[in-house]
Amino acid sequence: MAEEPQPAAVQEGMEQPDAPATADDRATAKAMSSLDAKPDDNAEPKKELDMKAINDAMKNLETIGQQGEKKPAAEETSARKQAQEAMKRRQEEDARRKAVKVDQADVALLAEQLDMSKPKATDFLKSHEANAVKAMTTWVTSTV
């Protein structure tokens, strides 16, 4: 059999490089050697460490969840009112959009020129009070 060629920097009879002097160097050397090491199929996984880490994480989540549940009643009420007001404004906006009549020629124009689907063009026109020029101007200025 043919021998493997040696790199030019390696010569026969060379000694091993000196051991790392600092703790950081040793940790780096250990990490580098573990990259080259093949996993041992017979080695048992570290189940105890994994289970301990999982249990600690679950305890942390439980304590965080318990802290998050303690909201003052005033905060809950104001948040609920804000959500109700936002829902009411959205419903009013949807009702206003439904009441707007849109010309199908304008829908076709927007769909063709702005490369959008007809339902999207219809909704876009309704949000701009069925004004094709206003809708197209908004589309062009928002994409720039």
CYANA upper distance limits for C-alpha pairs under 8 A (distance plus 0.5 A):
  6 GLN  CA     10 VAL  CA      6.92
  6 GLN  CA     11 GLN  CA      8.34
 10 VAL  CA     14 MET  CA      7.64
 19 ALA  CA     26 ARG  CA      8.35
 20 PRO  CA     25 ASP  CA      5.76
 20 PRO  CA     26 ARG  CA      5.84
 20 PRO  CA     29 ALA  CA      8.05
 21 ALA  CA     25 ASP  CA      7.09
 21 ALA  CA     26 ARG  CA      7.69
 22 THR  CA     26 ARG  CA      6.82
 23 ALA  CA     27 ALA  CA      6.63
 24 ASP  CA     28 THR  CA      6.59
 25 ASP  CA     29 ALA  CA      6.57
 26 ARG  CA     30 LYS  CA      6.57
 27 ALA  CA     31 ALA  CA      6.65
 28 THR  CA     32 MET  CA      6.63
 29 ALA  CA     33 SER  CA      6.62
 30 LYS  CA     34 SER  CA      6.65
 31 ALA  CA     35 LEU  CA      7.03
 32 MET  CA     36 ASP  CA      7.56
 33 SER  CA     37 ALA  CA      6.85
 46 LYS  CA     50 ASP  CA      6.88
 47 LYS  CA     51 MET  CA      6.47
 48 GLU  CA     52 LYS  CA      6.58
 49 LEU  CA     53 ALA  CA      6.63
 50 ASP  CA     54 ILE  CA      6.67
 51 MET  CA     55 ASN  CA      6.56
 52 LYS  CA     56 ASP  CA      6.64
 53 ALA  CA     57 ALA  CA      6.66
 54 ILE  CA     58 MET  CA      6.67
 55 ASN  CA     59 LYS  CA      6.72
 56 ASP  CA     60 ASN  CA      6.77
 57 ALA  CA     61 LEU  CA      6.74
 58 MET  CA     62 GLU  CA      6.70
 59 LYS  CA     63 THR  CA      6.81
 60 ASN  CA     64 ILE  CA      6.68
 61 LEU  CA     65 GLY  CA      6.53
 62 GLU  CA     66 GLN  CA      6.70
 63 THR  CA     67 GLN  CA      6.75
 64 ILE  CA     68 GLY  CA      6.72
 65 GLY  CA     69 GLU  CA      6.94
 66 GLN  CA     70 LYS  CA      7.60
 71 LYS  CA     75 GLU  CA      7.18
 71 LYS  CA     76 GLU  CA      7.32
 72 PRO  CA     76 GLU  CA      7.10
 73 ALA  CA     77 THR  CA      6.65
 74 ALA  CA     78 SER  CA      6.69
 75 GLU  CA     79 ALA  CA      6.53
 76 GLU  CA     80 ARG  CA      6.51
 77 THR  CA     81 LYS  CA      6.64
 78 SER  CA     82 GLN  CA      6.65
 79 ALA  CA     83 ALA  CA      6.71
 80 ARG  CA     84 GLN  CA      6.70
 81 LYS  CA     85 GLU  CA      6.63
 82 GLN  CA     86 ALA  CA      6.65
 83 ALA  CA     87 MET  CA      6.65
 84 GLN  CA     88 LYS  CA      6.64
 85 GLU  CA     89 ARG  CA      6.71
 86 ALA  CA     90 ARG  CA      6.66
 87 MET  CA     91 GLN  CA      6.68
 88 LYS  CA     92 GLU  CA      6.70
 89 ARG  CA     93 GLU  CA      6.64
 90 ARG  CA     94 ASP  CA      6.63
 91 GLN  CA     95 ALA  CA      6.61
 92 GLU  CA     96 ARG  CA      6.64
 93 GLU  CA     97 ARG  CA      6.66
 94 ASP  CA     98 LYS  CA      6.70
 95 ALA  CA     99 ALA  CA      6.86
 96 ARG  CA    100 VAL  CA      7.20
 97 ARG  CA    123 ASP  CA      8.40
 97 ARG  CA    126 LYS  CA      5.84
 97 ARG  CA    127 SER  CA      6.66
 97 ARG  CA    129 GLU  CA      8.23
 98 LYS  CA    126 LYS  CA      8.06
100 VAL  CA    126 LYS  CA      6.43
100 VAL  CA    129 GLU  CA      6.95
100 VAL  CA    130 ALA  CA      7.29
101 LYS  CA    126 LYS  CA      8.07
101 LYS  CA    130 ALA  CA      7.38
102 VAL  CA    106 ASP  CA      7.86
102 VAL  CA    107 VAL  CA      7.93
102 VAL  CA    122 THR  CA      7.52
102 VAL  CA    125 LEU  CA      7.49
102 VAL  CA    126 LYS  CA      7.26
102 VAL  CA    130 ALA  CA      5.87
103 ASP  CA    107 VAL  CA      7.08
103 ASP  CA    130 ALA  CA      8.01
104 GLN  CA    108 ALA  CA      6.65
105 ALA  CA    109 LEU  CA      6.62
106 ASP  CA    110 LEU  CA      6.68
106 ASP  CA    132 ALA  CA      6.57
107 VAL  CA    111 ALA  CA      6.51
107 VAL  CA    118 LYS  CA      6.75
107 VAL  CA    121 ALA  CA      6.10
107 VAL  CA    122 THR  CA      6.15
107 VAL  CA    125 LEU  CA      7.87
108 ALA  CA    112 GLU  CA      6.50
108 ALA  CA    118 LYS  CA      7.37
108 ALA  CA    121 ALA  CA      8.45
109 LEU  CA    113 GLN  CA      6.42
110 LEU  CA    114 LEU  CA      5.88
110 LEU  CA    115 ASP  CA      7.88
110 LEU  CA    116 MET  CA      7.74
110 LEU  CA    121 ALA  CA      6.40
110 LEU  CA    132 ALA  CA      7.93
110 LEU  CA    136 MET  CA      7.76
111 ALA  CA    115 ASP  CA      5.88
111 ALA  CA    116 MET  CA      5.26
111 ALA  CA    117 SER  CA      6.11
111 ALA  CA    118 LYS  CA      6.03
111 ALA  CA    121 ALA  CA      6.21
112 GLU  CA    116 MET  CA      7.57
114 LEU  CA    136 MET  CA      8.31
116 MET  CA    120 LYS  CA      6.96
116 MET  CA    121 ALA  CA      6.83
117 SER  CA    121 ALA  CA      6.60
118 LYS  CA    122 THR  CA      6.50
119 PRO  CA    123 ASP  CA      6.74
120 LYS  CA    124 PHE  CA      6.52
121 ALA  CA    125 LEU  CA      6.56
122 THR  CA    126 LYS  CA      6.66
123 ASP  CA    127 SER  CA      6.70
124 PHE  CA    128 HIS  CA      6.99
124 PHE  CA    135 ALA  CA      7.32
125 LEU  CA    129 GLU  CA      6.79
125 LEU  CA    130 ALA  CA      5.22
125 LEU  CA    131 ASN  CA      6.92
125 LEU  CA    132 ALA  CA      6.95
125 LEU  CA    135 ALA  CA      6.54
126 LYS  CA    130 ALA  CA      5.66
128 HIS  CA    132 ALA  CA      8.30
128 HIS  CA    134 LYS  CA      7.05
128 HIS  CA    135 ALA  CA      6.14
130 ALA  CA    135 ALA  CA      8.45
131 ASN  CA    135 ALA  CA      6.66
132 ALA  CA    136 MET  CA      6.54
133 VAL  CA    137 THR  CA      6.52
134 LYS  CA    138 THR  CA      6.62
135 ALA  CA    139 TRP  CA      6.68
136 MET  CA    140 VAL  CA      6.64
137 THR  CA    141 THR  CA      6.59
138 THR  CA    142 SER  CA      6.40
139 TRP  CA    143 THR  CA      6.84
140 VAL  CA    144 VAL  CA      7.08
